[in-house]
């Protein structure tokens, strides 16, 4: 029986309902095929983030013809928003992308909040042609959180590529994380409110006549419940060994 969804269901059923303290995942490993259609080689170390992205993809493909096709997205799916912000007119252009886990830096940071700070800081791009200013300006490109998932998975970038030695190395530095995490300050709405961002002018058509719509500044939004941004720690996966 190499049906991945069935074996995944059996695995969690044994963990949930049996008195056994563990479960042999041999049948699940046989059903978890690689891109060539072969069972995963359990003797080769695999990347945890790569595994979870792959299994979510397989779950979505397995459920896409059923009423539960949005199950994984409903539980673990969120959206990030990549913003291009003009340094002069404060206009912002948005592009949203779906995610199942947030990948945060560990290098040169001490806490999970510092990792989030670094995540939303972004970078400066010079000589960018701003559509609102009609000239070349400096813009800031950053990523913020647009839609938060019901269950948040955070991936810590402990395996990094060293450009000097041209080898992977593992960062074993201490990174503190809280039992209760509040992500409101990294949300799109909180950052835009703090920085007083504007939206580009849009053209709308009214009764056959094209009229210019005024620049929207701090467009009023229904505030989210404060609990929307809060998470409680439920599990940690630790990696032992080296980068190899």
Backbone bond lengths (Angstrom), bond angles and torsions (degrees), N, CA, C in turn:
res aa  C-N    CA-C-N  psi(-1)  N-CA   C-N-CA  omega(-1)  CA-C   N-CA-C  phi
1 X - - - 1.463 - - 1.523 108.69 -
2 X 1.324 117.27 101.95 1.468 119.81 -177.75 1.521 111.56 -109.65
3 X 1.331 116.11 29.94 1.467 119.87 174.31 1.521 108.43 -80.13
4 X 1.340 116.80 112.90 1.469 121.14 -173.91 1.521 112.13 -60.30
5 X 1.336 117.36 -43.31 1.469 120.49 -178.40 1.524 111.12 -63.70
6 X 1.339 116.29 -39.83 1.467 119.47 179.17 1.519 110.93 -66.58
7 X 1.340 117.23 -43.93 1.461 120.40 -179.57 1.533 111.33 -67.26
8 X 1.324 116.98 -35.42 1.465 120.45 175.91 1.528 110.37 -65.24
9 X 1.315 115.77 -40.03 1.463 121.15 177.81 1.534 110.98 -64.21
10 X 1.333 116.60 -43.39 1.466 120.97 178.76 1.529 110.23 -62.95
11 X 1.340 116.34 -41.92 1.466 120.81 -178.58 1.527 110.93 -58.77
12 X 1.332 115.86 -50.17 1.470 118.94 -177.80 1.524 111.82 -72.08
13 X 1.342 117.33 -28.67 1.459 119.80 177.25 1.527 110.65 -65.69
14 X 1.342 116.93 -43.66 1.467 120.26 177.07 1.531 111.23 -62.77
15 X 1.318 116.57 -42.93 1.469 119.63 -179.52 1.524 111.21 -64.96
16 X 1.324 116.32 -36.07 1.465 120.78 -174.31 1.533 112.58 -83.50
17 X 1.338 117.21 -41.03 1.465 119.67 -167.54 1.522 114.90 -108.41
18 X 1.334 117.87 -18.70 1.463 118.00 -179.20 1.526 110.42 -90.04
19 X 1.327 115.18 165.63 1.469 120.55 178.99 1.527 111.72 -88.68
20 X 1.333 117.01 -1.60 1.452 120.28 -179.20 1.532 110.32 -71.38
21 X 1.317 115.29 145.10 1.457 119.66 -179.29 1.518 113.73 -84.16
22 X 1.337 116.33 -10.33 1.459 119.61 178.91 1.524 108.88 -149.86
23 X 1.321 115.08 175.17 1.464 120.67 -178.99 1.524 108.85 -143.71
24 X 1.314 116.38 134.32 1.467 121.51 178.97 1.542 109.09 -78.93
25 X 1.333 117.64 112.63 1.470 119.97 -174.74 1.526 114.03 -86.81
26 X 1.360 117.49 24.31 1.463 120.49 -175.65 1.527 111.80 -57.19
27 X 1.335 117.01 -46.27 1.468 119.89 -178.48 1.530 111.26 -67.35
28 X 1.341 116.32 -35.98 1.468 119.25 177.35 1.526 110.14 -65.48
29 X 1.347 117.45 -43.40 1.465 121.10 -179.97 1.526 110.81 -62.29
30 X 1.344 116.94 -36.27 1.468 120.02 177.87 1.531 110.79 -66.52
31 X 1.338 116.91 -35.08 1.472 120.14 -178.13 1.521 112.10 -80.16
32 X 1.341 116.99 -17.92 1.468 120.82 -178.65 1.519 108.39 -85.38
33 X 1.326 116.68 95.16 1.467 122.14 -174.47 1.527 110.97 -90.66
34 X 1.339 115.21 151.59 1.462 120.14 174.55 1.526 109.35 -83.84
35 X 1.331 116.28 -171.72 1.463 119.72 -175.99 1.527 112.34 -70.84
36 X 1.349 117.42 -15.43 1.461 120.83 176.03 1.525 111.99 -91.62
37 X 1.353 116.37 0.63 1.461 120.07 179.79 1.508 114.25 84.31
38 X 1.349 117.40 13.03 1.457 121.64 179.48 1.525 110.34 -100.54
39 X 1.342 117.37 148.16 1.475 119.35 177.56 1.521 110.87 -59.00
40 X 1.330 116.50 145.52 1.456 121.30 -177.64 1.530 110.15 -61.37
41 X 1.333 116.11 139.99 1.456 121.96 179.25 1.531 108.31 -84.21
42 X 1.329 116.38 106.67 1.465 120.68 -174.74 1.524 112.26 -75.80
43 X 1.344 117.81 -7.47 1.471 119.95 178.97 1.522 111.77 -86.99
44 X 1.334 117.78 -7.03 1.463 121.99 179.45 1.521 109.14 -107.87
45 X 1.339 116.16 129.30 1.464 120.06 179.56 1.526 110.75 -64.91
46 X 1.309 115.79 131.14 1.461 121.40 179.45 1.529 109.19 -113.26
47 X 1.336 115.31 154.45 1.460 120.81 179.47 1.520 109.81 -78.52
48 X 1.339 117.41 132.76 1.463 121.57 -175.65 1.527 111.95 -63.73
49 X 1.344 116.91 -41.95 1.457 119.61 -179.93 1.523 111.39 -67.15
50 X 1.330 115.93 -39.96 1.460 119.72 177.88 1.529 110.51 -62.82
51 X 1.336 116.07 -39.59 1.463 120.49 178.94 1.521 111.31 -62.69
52 X 1.336 116.86 -47.08 1.464 118.74 -175.05 1.521 111.24 -69.44
53 X 1.335 117.64 -34.28 1.467 119.93 174.92 1.525 110.71 -65.43
54 X 1.346 116.39 -39.29 1.459 120.51 -179.44 1.515 111.32 -67.82
55 X 1.330 117.09 -42.91 1.465 118.79 -176.32 1.529 111.16 -70.81
56 X 1.336 117.70 -33.90 1.463 119.00 174.84 1.531 110.12 -64.25
57 X 1.323 116.59 -38.60 1.461 120.65 177.95 1.528 110.61 -63.60
58 X 1.334 117.17 -41.87 1.460 121.50 179.56 1.535 110.85 -68.41
59 X 1.334 117.05 -37.96 1.469 120.07 178.33 1.529 110.33 -64.54
60 X 1.338 116.22 -44.32 1.458 120.13 178.91 1.525 111.36 -61.53
61 X 1.334 117.28 -43.69 1.465 120.64 179.23 1.524 111.18 -65.18
62 X 1.347 116.59 -37.05 1.460 119.99 -179.91 1.517 113.52 -70.87
63 X 1.338 116.71 -26.62 1.462 120.84 -176.49 1.525 113.76 -103.07
64 X 1.345 117.70 -0.76 1.468 119.11 -169.63 1.522 113.61 -66.32
65 X 1.328 118.73 -19.31 1.463 120.63 178.02 1.519 112.07 -100.89
66 X 1.330 117.66 10.78 1.470 121.96 -177.76 1.527 110.03 -116.31
67 X 1.345 117.69 166.31 1.468 120.26 176.22 1.530 113.39 -63.40
68 X 1.344 117.21 -13.71 1.471 121.39 -178.55 1.525 112.12 -97.57
69 X 1.332 117.39 23.14 1.464 120.37 -173.94 1.529 113.22 -64.46
70 X 1.341 118.01 -20.83 1.471 120.21 -179.83 1.534 111.81 -102.91
71 X 1.332 116.86 15.99 1.468 120.34 -174.06 1.523 112.69 -61.46
72 X 1.336 117.80 -52.78 1.465 121.07 -177.72 1.523 111.09 -62.20
73 X 1.326 116.21 -42.03 1.465 120.51 179.58 1.527 111.20 -64.78
74 X 1.337 117.41 -38.36 1.455 121.18 -177.99 1.530 112.10 -66.78
75 X 1.333 116.77 -30.26 1.465 120.45 -177.29 1.525 111.38 -92.41
76 X 1.328 116.91 -48.09 1.460 121.15 -170.74 1.529 114.00 -111.80
77 X 1.322 118.28 -7.10 1.453 121.11 -173.84 1.514 113.95 -82.20
78 X 1.316 116.66 134.67 1.461 123.05 174.00 1.515 109.45 -136.61
79 X 1.335 116.80 -177.78 1.461 121.13 179.35 1.527 109.83 -135.92
80 X 1.330 115.02 134.33 1.464 120.80 170.03 1.527 108.38 -101.34
81 X 1.309 115.77 158.18 1.462 120.92 -179.91 1.527 108.61 -126.91
82 X 1.335 116.09 115.81 1.458 121.48 174.56 1.524 108.54 -86.09
83 X 1.329 117.37 121.90 1.457 122.39 -175.66 1.523 111.31 -115.20
84 X 1.324 115.54 138.81 1.461 122.97 170.70 1.528 106.59 -110.17
85 X 1.346 117.09 113.12 1.464 122.30 -172.18 1.519 109.44 -114.97
86 X 1.336 116.34 121.83 1.464 121.84 179.40 1.529 109.66 -72.57
87 X 1.328 116.35 135.16 1.467 120.99 -178.57 1.527 112.50 -73.25
88 X 1.346 117.87 -17.12 1.467 120.61 -176.71 1.531 112.91 -102.66
89 X 1.329 116.75 -55.67 1.467 118.54 -176.21 1.526 113.40 -92.40
90 X 1.334 117.78 -8.12 1.463 123.95 178.22 1.529 113.37 66.85
91 X 1.330 116.47 15.29 1.459 118.96 175.55 1.526 109.51 -70.45
92 X 1.343 115.81 144.87 1.460 121.08 -177.94 1.521 110.52 -127.88
93 X 1.327 115.39 133.94 1.457 121.82 173.91 1.530 108.00 -110.10
94 X 1.328 115.84 134.99 1.461 120.86 -173.74 1.522 111.95 -113.97
95 X 1.331 114.64 148.01 1.461 121.83 170.78 1.524 107.66 -142.93
96 X 1.337 116.39 117.72 1.458 120.99 -176.26 1.524 111.33 -94.61
97 X 1.330 114.81 145.75 1.466 121.41 176.85 1.519 109.39 -137.60
98 X 1.328 116.29 144.72 1.463 121.47 179.28 1.534 110.15 -79.99
99 X 1.331 116.13 150.56 1.476 119.98 174.42 1.517 109.51 -146.10
100 X 1.331 114.51 153.14 1.460 122.24 173.07 1.528 111.71 -110.32
101 X 1.329 116.45 -14.98 1.462 119.88 174.69 1.520 108.83 -153.76
102 X 1.326 115.60 148.85 1.465 122.06 177.10 1.523 108.74 -95.50
103 X 1.333 116.82 126.30 1.458 121.42 179.81 1.522 108.65 -100.79
104 X 1.345 116.73 112.70 1.459 122.33 -173.87 1.526 111.38 -115.36
105 X 1.331 114.83 148.00 1.464 120.62 -179.13 1.525 111.73 -75.74
106 X 1.326 114.95 147.25 1.468 122.52 176.11 1.521 110.50 -109.90
107 X 1.343 116.67 -28.74 1.453 121.63 -174.88 1.530 111.23 -63.90
108 X 1.336 116.21 127.72 1.467 124.07 176.25 1.527 113.90 64.20
109 X 1.326 117.87 23.27 1.466 121.28 172.99 1.526 108.53 -127.77
110 X 1.329 115.82 153.97 1.459 120.29 -175.23 1.516 113.51 -112.00
111 X 1.347 118.02 -23.30 1.458 120.97 -178.27 1.521 110.10 -133.04
112 X 1.326 115.78 163.81 1.462 120.77 178.26 1.521 111.02 -65.32
113 X 1.339 117.35 -32.46 1.467 120.28 177.27 1.527 110.90 -66.66
114 X 1.333 117.48 -37.74 1.469 120.00 176.03 1.526 110.51 -64.25
115 X 1.329 116.88 -36.25 1.468 120.32 176.52 1.522 110.48 -62.89
116 X 1.337 116.70 -41.69 1.464 120.68 177.27 1.535 110.95 -66.16
117 X 1.345 116.79 -39.02 1.475 120.16 177.04 1.527 110.43 -58.01
118 X 1.332 115.52 -44.69 1.457 120.70 -179.77 1.533 110.85 -66.98
119 X 1.322 115.82 -32.63 1.462 121.28 -178.72 1.521 111.66 -64.43
120 X 1.344 117.17 -38.82 1.467 120.28 -175.08 1.531 113.06 -97.28
121 X 1.350 118.16 -4.36 1.466 120.13 -178.36 1.519 111.61 -64.96
122 X 1.309 116.80 -47.02 1.460 120.74 177.51 1.517 113.29 82.06
123 X 1.343 115.16 -164.12 1.459 122.11 -177.04 1.521 109.76 -140.21
124 X 1.344 115.53 158.95 1.465 121.78 178.88 1.532 109.34 -96.16
125 X 1.329 115.80 131.16 1.465 122.39 176.09 1.524 108.32 -113.84
126 X 1.322 116.45 125.15 1.464 121.51 -176.96 1.533 111.79 -90.43
127 X 1.331 114.62 155.07 1.470 122.97 173.97 1.522 112.31 55.02
128 X 1.329 115.74 47.49 1.462 121.03 177.04 1.524 108.50 -94.53
129 X 1.314 117.67 135.79 1.459 122.40 -177.71 1.533 109.63 -82.53
130 X 1.335 116.92 102.08 1.461 122.29 -178.65 1.527 110.00 -80.03
131 X 1.331 116.90 127.77 1.457 121.51 -178.64 1.527 112.00 -69.44
132 X 1.323 117.25 -27.43 1.470 120.16 -179.54 1.521 112.09 -83.42
133 X 1.351 116.24 -42.51 1.469 120.14 179.86 1.530 112.28 -77.51
134 X 1.345 115.85 -21.60 1.461 121.27 -176.95 1.533 111.65 61.58
135 X 1.323 116.00 34.71 1.461 120.29 177.93 1.528 108.88 -158.27
136 X 1.324 115.91 171.81 1.449 121.07 179.76 1.527 110.21 -84.15
137 X 1.310 115.67 127.79 1.469 121.40 -177.38 1.525 108.90 -137.44
138 X 1.331 114.72 173.69 1.459 120.45 171.09 1.526 108.91 -89.34
139 X 1.306 116.95 133.73 1.465 120.48 177.86 1.525 109.57 -122.99
140 X 1.311 114.32 159.86 1.471 120.15 175.50 1.517 108.64 -110.36
141 X 1.328 115.27 126.65 1.459 121.16 176.60 1.519 108.58 -104.77
142 X 1.318 116.42 123.86 1.470 119.74 -178.49 1.521 109.69 -145.08
143 X 1.323 114.46 166.80 1.457 122.47 176.71 1.518 108.49 -119.82
144 X 1.334 116.72 131.61 1.463 120.90 175.67 1.535 108.71 -130.26
145 X 1.314 116.45 175.79 1.465 121.45 -175.93 1.521 109.22 -95.51
146 X 1.319 115.97 120.68 1.462 121.29 -177.98 1.521 111.66 -95.90
147 X 1.333 117.22 -49.84 1.468 122.98 177.84 1.519 107.78 -129.65
148 X 1.316 116.74 126.74 1.465 121.00 -178.79 1.525 110.35 -93.69
149 X 1.335 117.27 142.74 1.474 120.63 179.29 1.522 111.16 -78.32
150 X 1.326 115.82 162.63 1.462 119.54 175.03 1.523 110.94 -67.68
151 X 1.338 116.49 -39.41 1.460 121.95 175.04 1.528 107.69 -120.57
152 X 1.315 116.50 121.80 1.466 121.76 -175.55 1.522 110.81 -99.04
153 X 1.333 116.42 127.32 1.461 122.44 174.14 1.523 107.77 -107.93
154 X 1.329 116.89 124.02 1.460 122.45 179.74 1.525 108.88 -110.25
155 X 1.317 116.13 124.92 1.464 121.82 177.14 1.523 109.40 -102.60
156 X 1.326 116.59 124.32 1.458 121.48 179.79 1.524 109.71 -95.33
157 X 1.321 116.88 126.90 1.467 122.20 -175.58 1.533 110.28 -80.81
158 X 1.331 115.99 74.78 1.470 120.37 179.87 1.527 111.76 -87.42
159 X 1.314 117.86 -22.63 1.461 121.58 176.33 1.522 107.62 -97.97
160 X 1.343 117.08 112.67 1.468 121.74 -177.47 1.524 109.18 -126.37
161 X 1.327 114.69 157.94 1.471 120.62 179.71 1.520 109.46 -96.14
162 X 1.330 116.03 122.94 1.463 122.08 179.36 1.527 108.87 -86.85
163 X 1.346 115.95 115.54 1.466 120.76 -177.34 1.524 112.68 -70.60
164 X 1.336 117.68 -19.38 1.465 120.26 179.55 1.526 111.31 -82.09
165 X 1.330 116.07 -47.09 1.468 119.36 -179.70 1.521 112.41 -89.16
166 X 1.362 116.12 -11.03 1.469 122.39 -177.64 1.523 111.64 57.10
167 X 1.335 115.10 38.61 1.465 120.90 179.25 1.531 109.40 -137.82
168 X 1.332 115.33 156.18 1.464 119.76 173.59 1.523 109.20 -75.54
169 X 1.314 116.04 143.01 1.459 120.58 174.59 1.525 109.27 -138.78
170 X 1.316 114.92 155.11 1.458 120.53 -177.57 1.524 110.17 -104.02
171 X 1.338 115.58 133.68 1.458 121.51 176.83 1.530 108.75 -91.64
172 X 1.324 116.00 115.45 1.465 120.86 -179.73 1.523 112.07 -102.04
173 X 1.325 116.82 16.12 1.468 120.38 -179.19 1.527 110.93 -67.06
174 X 1.329 115.84 153.32 1.459 122.23 -178.27 1.530 110.19 -70.83
175 X 1.327 116.67 134.14 1.463 122.15 174.78 1.528 107.81 -133.21
176 X 1.322 115.15 113.52 1.468 120.18 -178.25 1.526 110.30 -83.17
177 X 1.333 116.15 139.56 1.467 120.87 176.76 1.527 108.61 -136.40
178 X 1.334 117.33 144.92 1.464 120.95 -175.74 1.528 111.87 -85.99
179 X 1.321 115.82 161.78 1.460 120.20 171.96 1.519 110.71 -75.88
180 X 1.340 116.44 -27.89 1.465 121.83 177.47 1.524 108.24 -120.90
181 X 1.333 116.25 123.68 1.468 122.38 -174.98 1.525 109.79 -116.12
182 X 1.339 116.62 129.08 1.466 122.52 177.96 1.526 108.47 -116.65
183 X 1.340 116.84 117.91 1.467 121.58 -174.42 1.526 112.91 -107.00
184 X 1.324 117.90 15.15 1.463 119.55 -176.12 1.531 111.80 -60.15
185 X 1.328 117.61 -41.09 1.473 120.54 -176.51 1.521 113.20 -66.32
186 X 1.340 117.68 -13.37 1.466 121.26 179.24 1.529 111.77 -104.61
187 X 1.325 116.96 6.04 1.459 120.67 -179.88 1.520 110.70 -80.55
188 X 1.314 115.66 156.48 1.459 122.07 -178.91 1.524 110.80 -60.13
189 X 1.325 116.94 -44.85 1.464 120.01 -176.50 1.520 112.81 -67.72
190 X 1.349 117.47 -36.77 1.464 120.55 179.86 1.527 111.34 -69.62
191 X 1.331 117.15 -41.82 1.463 120.87 -179.87 1.522 111.60 -68.18
192 X 1.338 117.31 -39.40 1.473 120.00 179.87 1.527 111.04 -68.30
193 X 1.318 116.19 -37.37 1.464 119.88 177.78 1.524 110.71 -65.70
194 X 1.322 116.50 -40.47 1.463 121.76 -178.83 1.523 111.70 -67.40
195 X 1.352 116.77 -36.97 1.460 120.88 -173.86 1.520 113.58 -99.45
196 X 1.336 117.22 -0.98 1.463 121.63 176.03 1.535 111.66 56.85
197 X 1.341 115.27 49.64 1.457 120.36 -177.80 1.527 111.58 -74.97
198 X 1.335 115.58 157.75 1.453 122.10 178.41 1.516 109.71 -118.56
199 X 1.327 114.64 166.38 1.452 121.16 177.00 1.525 109.69 -112.89
200 X 1.328 118.80 146.88 1.465 120.52 178.85 1.522 111.55 -61.37
201 X 1.342 116.66 153.11 1.456 121.23 176.87 1.523 109.61 -65.49
202 X 1.319 114.59 142.69 1.452 120.43 178.68 1.526 109.18 -120.70
203 X 1.305 115.80 150.57 1.455 121.14 177.04 1.521 109.84 -100.73
204 X 1.315 116.62 129.61 1.460 121.11 178.63 1.520 108.50 -124.29
205 X 1.320 115.54 151.31 1.456 120.52 -178.00 1.523 109.64 -108.23
206 X 1.329 116.69 123.22 1.460 122.09 -178.67 1.525 108.30 -123.00
207 X 1.349 116.33 117.86 1.463 122.87 178.48 1.525 111.74 50.48
208 X 1.336 115.32 45.57 1.454 119.71 175.94 1.504 114.96 81.57
209 X 1.330 118.23 -7.16 1.458 121.14 179.81 1.524 109.40 -108.55
210 X 1.310 115.12 134.94 1.468 119.61 179.32 1.512 109.48 -87.57
211 X 1.333 115.75 123.12 1.457 120.52 -179.56 1.523 109.22 -125.36
212 X 1.321 114.66 145.63 1.456 119.81 -178.67 1.517 110.00 -81.46
213 X 1.304 115.24 132.46 1.456 120.61 177.64 1.525 108.58 -91.54
214 X 1.318 117.68 134.27 1.463 121.56 -177.54 1.522 110.77 -62.88
215 X 1.302 114.68 154.61 1.456 119.99 178.02 1.522 109.99 -59.75
216 X 1.326 114.92 129.55 1.459 119.72 179.75 1.519 108.91 -85.30
217 X 1.302 116.14 121.60 1.458 120.22 -179.52 1.524 108.40 -121.18
218 X 1.347 115.12 121.07 1.461 120.44 -177.52 1.530 110.82 51.92
219 X 1.328 115.41 56.01 1.455 120.37 179.11 1.520 109.26 -56.18
220 X 1.330 118.46 125.43 1.465 120.43 -176.32 1.518 111.79 -62.64
221 X 1.304 116.09 131.66 1.445 122.00 178.23 1.521 109.11 -125.61
222 X 1.330 114.87 152.98 1.461 118.89 176.61 1.522 107.93 -69.93
223 X 1.326 118.54 118.28 1.470 120.16 -177.44 1.516 111.61 -64.10
224 X 1.321 115.70 141.55 1.457 120.62 178.66 1.516 110.21 -82.27
225 X 1.322 115.23 154.23 1.456 120.81 176.16 1.531 108.69 -62.29
226 X 1.337 118.75 137.00 1.475 120.84 -179.60 1.525 113.23 -55.40
227 X 1.336 116.71 -29.56 1.467 119.84 -179.80 1.525 112.48 -69.91
228 X 1.334 116.72 -15.78 1.467 120.77 178.96 1.524 111.11 -60.50
229 X 1.325 116.83 -31.68 1.461 121.50 -174.55 1.530 113.38 -93.14
230 X 1.336 117.92 -1.47 1.464 120.76 -170.63 1.527 111.31 -104.72
231 X 1.340 114.24 140.51 1.457 121.82 179.84 1.520 110.28 -131.05
232 X 1.336 115.22 150.85 1.459 121.66 173.61 1.519 108.38 -113.57
233 X 1.334 116.00 135.05 1.454 121.32 -178.30 1.527 110.32 -67.27
234 X 1.338 116.98 128.10 1.462 120.29 -179.90 1.532 112.98 -121.08
235 X 1.324 118.61 -17.23 1.454 118.52 -179.04 1.518 112.25 -167.39
236 X 1.338 116.13 152.53 1.462 123.00 178.13 1.514 108.63 -136.25
237 X 1.340 116.37 132.88 1.465 121.64 173.22 1.521 108.07 -105.46
238 X 1.324 117.09 122.45 1.460 121.48 -178.93 1.527 110.57 -105.66
239 X 1.327 116.34 137.66 1.459 122.48 176.70 1.517 109.46 -97.89
240 X 1.321 116.91 129.19 1.467 120.80 176.31 1.524 109.21 -112.24
241 X 1.328 115.24 145.52 1.452 119.46 179.58 1.521 111.62 107.62
242 X 1.313 114.97 -166.98 1.458 121.27 -178.01 1.529 109.90 -98.43
243 X 1.338 115.48 -175.57 1.465 120.35 179.12 1.534 110.75 -68.77
244 X 1.314 117.72 -16.32 1.453 121.83 -179.81 1.534 112.65 -96.82
